[in-house]
Every structure is written in structure tokens, then in C-alpha cells.
Amino acid sequence: MHTLRCLLSNFSARHRPFSNGLTYLTLCSVVTLLSSVTGCSSDDKPDTPPSPVVGTMIVTGASTASENASYEMRTRVACTRNADTGRLDIEIAQEGVASLTLAIKDFQSTAKTYTCKQAADNKTSISDVGGKFDSCAVVFRTPFAAGSKGLNTYSTYRASTDVKPFSYVGACSIEATAAAPNFVAKVNCKSAVQTGLDGAARNPIDAKVTASITADVNCPL
């Protein structure tokens, strides 16, 4: 629209009527119009290229069919390593649709497979969450329903006391194949427990309500 307005504002064509009442542009007017194109400034912005993909996640086994899908993550919320504690935290998302969060204790700078286990004191205590997890943890979120803004949360451990006690008994691993400059890994996590429903903590928790994921992550540290 701006370009069109600009052309019109630069165009002061002279015209003569045909005998039938129609008008035509003189050659001089056409030249003026074409010359004005290069002199017009435009506030039209070029299309912004999409952010690079930092992860893909495939969900299976969820009780709601719409959750079982492939998600493409382009939002990098966090890809950081704490130099003091050695902990690695990864959070990537398909904005407003799904997300994947990984945590690794004692992260190594070489290729390694981490086996994610819930800490023993995280399973039963109501008043605290204990050590939360051993080695690594996986949390992912999926749409509550097709087109819904609410998300369901699945986890291998209790992140807060808002989550009622449960025991994670599935098999979950993070296979890191590169540590720098990008963290590159494959995630395979079976039967993570649903701890959140439609954006709120699930109460009570049913350990039989689970979902599984496979994921590929490539996140700059």
C-alpha cells in the first residue's frame, strides 16, 4: 500500500480524452511514473526468516489422541551450563504449542548417554521434593486439546510440592553426541507421568496416565 501511495503521489500525469471519452497516459507521464519508482521510499519490511529448528519431538501413547503428534521446536528458552555445578539445562519450545525441558547433573563435555532416574526421596515425601532426580530428568508439555491454549505436563520426577507423590518407573535416557559449541542429543523417554492437566497441577495423579517421547535436540550453548 505504501508503494502504491508513493507512486500516486509522484504521478502528475497529463492526459487527453479520446473521442469516445476515454483517457490515455501520455508517453511523458509514463516516463515520469517509471522514474519515480526508484525515488520512492517504502516502509514495507522484508519477510523475517524463521528461526532455526533447535529440536523435534514425537509424542506417542498419550490418552488424548491430539497430543500424539510431531512438534518442531524453534524457540530456545534456555541452553545453558552452570560452570560451578556442572548442571546443564535445556528448554526449547514450539511457541504456545509444546515444549521440552531437559536437565543433566554433572554434564560431561564428551559424548555420553545419561540414564534418567527419579530420586528415591522425590517419590514419597509430600512436604518436599528431596533430590528431585538422579543424573538427568525430562519434562515435556503438549496441547490439552486440539486448538487449546492449555498444556498437559509429563515428567519423570516431581518438580515442586504442588505435584502429588508418584513413582516414575519408565525407561528414560538422553544420548548426548556433542557438547560444544552445540548440545546435540537424542532423547528416548517412555511412560512419563502426567503431572499437569490443562495448565494446572493434576490432582490426584494417576500413574497410569502417561506419554512417551523421542526427540532430537541441537541447541547452541
C-alpha distance (Angstrom), angle and dihedral (degrees) to the residues before:
residue distance angle dihedral
M1 . . .
H2 3.80 . .
T3 3.80 91.2 .
L4 3.82 90.8 50.3
R5 3.80 92.0 49.9
C6 3.78 89.5 48.0
L7 3.80 92.3 52.5
L8 3.78 91.8 48.4
S9 3.80 93.0 48.0
N10 3.82 90.9 52.2
F11 3.76 93.1 45.2
S12 3.79 117.5 90.6
A13 3.75 99.7 157.5
R14 3.73 125.0 180.0
H15 3.76 114.9 -138.1
R16 3.74 138.4 -174.4
P17 3.77 126.1 -152.9
F18 3.76 121.2 -114.1
S19 3.74 115.8 -132.1
N20 3.81 89.1 -99.8
G21 3.79 92.1 57.0
L22 3.82 97.3 -102.1
T23 3.79 121.2 125.0
Y24 3.76 132.4 -137.2
L25 3.78 134.2 -164.1
T26 3.75 116.8 -109.0
L27 3.78 117.5 -125.6
C28 3.79 88.4 -112.0
S29 3.80 90.8 57.2
V30 3.79 92.4 50.1
V31 3.80 91.4 51.8
T32 3.79 89.9 48.6
L33 3.79 91.1 51.1
L34 3.80 94.5 49.1
S35 3.79 92.2 46.5
S36 3.78 91.8 51.2
V37 3.81 92.2 58.4
T38 3.80 93.4 74.0
G39 3.81 90.8 47.1
C40 3.80 95.3 55.1
S41 3.78 120.3 100.9
S42 3.78 117.0 -148.5
D43 3.76 132.5 -153.8
D44 3.80 90.5 -159.7
K45 3.80 108.5 122.5
P46 3.81 122.1 -144.4
D47 3.77 117.4 -113.4
T48 3.80 112.0 -84.7
P49 3.81 110.5 -124.5
P50 3.81 113.9 -120.3
S51 3.78 118.8 -99.0
P52 3.81 114.1 -99.2
V53 3.77 118.7 -93.4
V54 3.81 110.2 -100.9
G55 3.78 96.3 178.8
T56 3.77 148.3 -4.3
M57 3.80 125.0 -147.9
I58 3.79 129.9 -166.8
V59 3.81 116.5 -162.0
T60 3.79 122.6 -158.9
G61 3.77 136.5 168.7
A62 3.81 97.3 32.9
S63 3.79 115.6 146.5
T64 3.81 91.6 -128.7
A65 3.77 109.8 67.7
S66 3.82 94.4 -146.7
E67 3.82 90.2 62.9
N68 3.79 91.9 60.5
A69 3.78 99.8 87.7
S70 3.78 145.7 104.1
Y71 3.80 116.9 -90.6
E72 3.80 126.4 -161.1
M73 3.80 113.6 -149.6
R74 3.81 119.2 -151.9
T75 3.82 101.4 152.3
R76 3.80 114.4 89.1
V77 3.80 105.7 -158.1
A78 3.80 95.6 167.6
C79 3.80 136.7 -7.1
T80 3.77 104.1 163.6
R81 3.77 141.6 139.7
N82 3.79 121.8 -152.6
A83 3.77 105.6 -135.8
D84 3.81 92.1 -159.3
T85 3.80 99.2 50.4
G86 3.82 99.6 24.5
R87 3.80 90.7 -129.6
L88 3.80 120.1 146.0
D89 3.81 120.2 -152.5
I90 3.79 122.8 -168.6
E91 3.79 125.7 -179.1
I92 3.78 121.1 169.1
A93 3.78 130.5 164.5
Q94 3.75 150.2 -172.9
E95 3.78 91.8 -132.1
G96 3.80 112.6 -104.3
V97 3.80 91.9 -10.3
A98 3.80 112.1 67.5
S99 3.80 142.1 -20.1
L100 3.79 141.9 -164.2
T101 3.81 125.3 -150.5
L102 3.80 124.2 -170.4
A103 3.79 129.6 -177.2
I104 3.80 125.5 -173.1
K105 3.78 124.7 -174.0
D106 3.81 118.1 -148.1
F107 3.80 92.4 10.2
Q108 3.80 113.3 -158.3
S109 3.78 126.6 -144.4
T110 3.81 91.7 -134.1
A111 3.79 131.8 71.7
K112 3.78 109.7 -76.1
T113 3.80 142.2 153.5
Y114 3.80 115.9 -127.5
T115 3.79 120.7 -157.8
C116 3.78 112.4 -146.9
K117 3.80 117.1 -138.5
Q118 3.78 132.2 171.6
A119 3.81 112.0 -120.1
A120 3.80 113.3 -108.4
D121 3.82 92.9 -123.1
N122 3.79 91.2 49.6
K123 3.80 93.0 65.9
T124 3.78 103.3 63.6
S125 3.81 114.9 16.7
I126 3.79 114.6 101.0
S127 3.81 96.1 -172.4
D128 3.81 97.7 54.1
V129 3.80 142.0 9.9
G130 3.81 98.4 -125.6
G131 3.78 116.8 -156.6
K132 3.81 90.5 -20.2
F133 3.82 97.8 -149.2
D134 3.78 144.8 -1.6
S135 3.82 120.2 -124.6
C136 3.81 97.5 -22.6
A137 3.79 146.3 -3.8
V138 3.80 137.6 -154.6
V139 3.80 129.3 -154.2
F140 3.79 125.2 174.2
R141 3.78 135.9 176.9
T142 3.78 130.2 -150.8
P143 3.83 135.1 179.8
F144 3.82 114.5 -76.4
A145 3.80 88.4 -139.8
A146 3.77 137.6 -12.5
G147 3.80 107.7 -66.2
S148 3.81 92.7 4.7
K149 3.81 122.9 136.7
G150 3.80 91.3 -151.1
L151 3.80 117.5 93.3
N152 3.78 133.3 -148.9
T153 3.80 117.1 -138.0
Y154 3.81 126.5 -144.7
S155 3.78 121.8 -172.1
T156 3.79 145.5 172.8
Y157 3.83 92.3 -142.3
R158 3.83 144.7 16.9
A159 3.78 109.3 -88.1
S160 3.82 95.3 -174.5
T161 3.80 141.8 7.5
D162 3.81 87.9 -103.4
V163 3.79 85.2 77.1
K164 3.78 113.1 78.0
P165 3.84 118.0 -126.7
F166 3.80 117.9 -81.1
S167 3.78 137.9 154.4
Y168 3.77 121.0 -121.3
V169 3.78 109.2 -147.9
G170 3.80 101.0 166.4
A171 3.79 128.3 109.2
C172 3.78 115.0 -104.6
S173 3.79 131.8 170.6
I174 3.80 141.3 168.9
E175 3.80 113.6 -151.0
A176 3.79 107.7 -160.5
T177 3.79 112.4 -162.0
A178 3.82 98.2 172.9
A179 3.79 133.9 21.3
A180 3.81 105.5 -176.3
P181 2.93 143.4 80.7
N182 3.81 84.0 -9.7
F183 3.77 129.2 23.8
V184 3.80 104.3 -127.8
A185 3.77 119.9 -175.7
K186 3.77 148.6 147.7
V187 3.80 118.1 -132.2
N188 3.79 123.2 -156.3
C189 3.78 113.9 177.9
K190 3.79 124.0 167.5
S191 3.80 127.0 -158.3
A192 3.80 101.2 -9.0
V193 3.80 108.7 -173.0
Q194 3.80 121.1 -110.9
T195 3.82 105.3 -116.8
G196 3.80 98.4 163.2
L197 3.79 131.3 45.7
D198 3.79 123.4 -165.6
G199 3.79 92.5 -19.4
A200 3.82 97.8 -46.5
A201 3.80 134.1 90.9
R202 3.79 110.4 -86.9
N203 3.81 113.7 -118.3
P204 2.92 119.6 -144.7
I205 3.79 102.4 19.9
D206 3.77 116.4 -137.6
A207 3.81 108.0 -155.4
K208 3.80 88.5 -157.0
V209 3.82 91.9 64.4
T210 3.79 101.3 86.0
A211 3.79 144.7 138.8
S212 3.79 134.5 -156.9
I213 3.79 132.9 -142.7
T214 3.74 143.5 -165.1
A215 3.77 114.8 -165.3
D216 3.79 143.2 173.1
V217 3.78 118.7 -147.7
N218 3.82 129.3 -168.4
C219 3.77 109.0 170.6
P220 3.84 128.3 162.9
L221 3.78 111.5 -124.2
